[in-house]
């Protein structure tokens, strides 16, 4: 079964359903030398807003990589895999520190992963403005 492009703002039902299932994902950012940095994360997908969100600690390497890209955002990808099924979202990431945006990211994480993350005063949200999506499933 071949991979196919997906409109990240209007995914078909199967693609969206896959992103609603509980799966560990990866986030790929770029180091200053251009090499990829891939880490496991929880990701939520909000096609209506055209965003994917990751919650993390503000001192993490992934946050440093996104911040190093400047205000235009860092080119990143998030991916999840389940057997032969996979889905990737790509876009421009920015670090959000506003309490309401972090709270929304936490709310969505708790909904998808069926657990509330521990309180963390150093938590930030990485919001990814989606530019492309693809998958197979």
N, C-alpha and C positions, 0 to 999 in steps of 0.2 A: 504494500500500500504506500503510495507516494505521499510526501509531505505537501501541504497546500498553504497558500497565503490566506490570512484571515483579516477582515477589517476589525481592528482592535476596538472600535466604537460600536460595531454591530456584529458580534460573533454569532455563529449559529448556536442552536440550543445545546448540541453535544459538546462544543468547545467550552461554552460557559459552564455547563454542568461539570465538566472535568475540573475547571478552576474552582468550583464550589466544594469538591471533594477534599478530604484532608490528606494533603501530600506535602512532604518536605520538598523544598525547592532549592535552587542555587541562584545566587546573584553574582554576575560577572562585572567587575569594574576594571579599569586600567590603571596600572601603576604609573608613576612618572616616566619610567623608561618605555612605556607602551605595552609591557607584558601583561597578560590577563591575571587577575586575582579572583579566584572563584571560591565562594564560601556558602555553606548551607544556611538557609534562612526560611522564615515563614513569609509568604507573600499573599496579599489580597489583591483581587482584580475588580476594578470598578469601571466597567465599560461606559456607563452613563457619563461619568466624569472624565473618561479617557485616561485613567490613572491606575497604576499598580503601586502598592505601598508595602514598605518593609519597616518594622520597628527595630531599633538598635540603640546601643550606647553611643553617646556623642564622641567618645574617645576611640571608637573602633577604626580599624584601617579602612574599611569600606567608606566610612564617613569622610576620612581624610582624603581618599581618592576622589570622591564626589566634590568636595570643597575645592580641591586643587584645580578642578576644571574651570572654576570661575562661575559667574552669575548666569551664563548661558546654559549651564548644566553639563553633566557628564554623560557620555554615551554608555549605556549599560544594557544588559539583558538579564532577564530572569527566566528560569526554565524549571519544568517539573516533568518527571518520567514515571510511568507505571507500566512495566512490561514493554509492549510495543507501542503503547500510547505515549505521546509526549506533546508538550506545548511550550512555546517560547513567546515572551513579550519583550519588545525592544523599545527604547526611548531615551529621553533626556531626564536624568535624575538631578534632583535638588534636595538639599537637607532642609527640613522644616522644623522649627523650634517652637512655633506658636502653640500654646497649650491646647487650643481647640482643634488644631490639625493633628497634633500628636494624639489627643483623646479619640479622634475619629479613626485614626490608624489602629489604636489599641482596641477600640470597639469592634472593628472589622476583623482584626486578628482573633479576638475572643470568639466571635461568631464562627469563623471558619475552622479554627483549631479546637473549639469547644473547651477552652480554658482561658481564664483571665491571667495575663502575665503578672508576675510579681511587681509591686510598685518599684519604680526606678526614677529617682529625680534627675538622672542624667540621660533619660530616654529622649530620643529624637525620632522623627519619621523621615525616611527617604521616600519622596514621592517621585514616581517615574511618569512623566508625560509621554504617553504611548504614541509611537510613530509607526510601528509594524507589529504584526503577530503572525505566527505560523504554527503548524502542528500536524500531527498524524494520529489518527485514532479512530 
